[in-house]
Amino acid sequence: MDSNNMMNTRDCLQRAWNNSMELVRDFEMYSKNIDDSKVSSTFKKMAEEQGMMAHNLRELFNQYDSQQK
């Protein structure tokens, strides 16, 4: 956070990546613990899609972070 306690670009990217990774874990857990195969497969697909989003956010964070040094 910057001196005004505001989230800067780096903070936003890092937080979004962390939130995305948490959703991946949640969706994976749901897909493994739900008996309904349609719902389970939906959560599995969502975990995979969220994983790609998390990967993209991490790549963007790394690019941004390296430019700021």
Buried (B, 14 or more C-beta within 10 A) or exposed (E): EEEEEEEEEBEEBBEBBBEBBEBBEBBBEBBEEBEEEEEBEBBBEBBEEBBEBBBEBBEBBEEBEEEEE
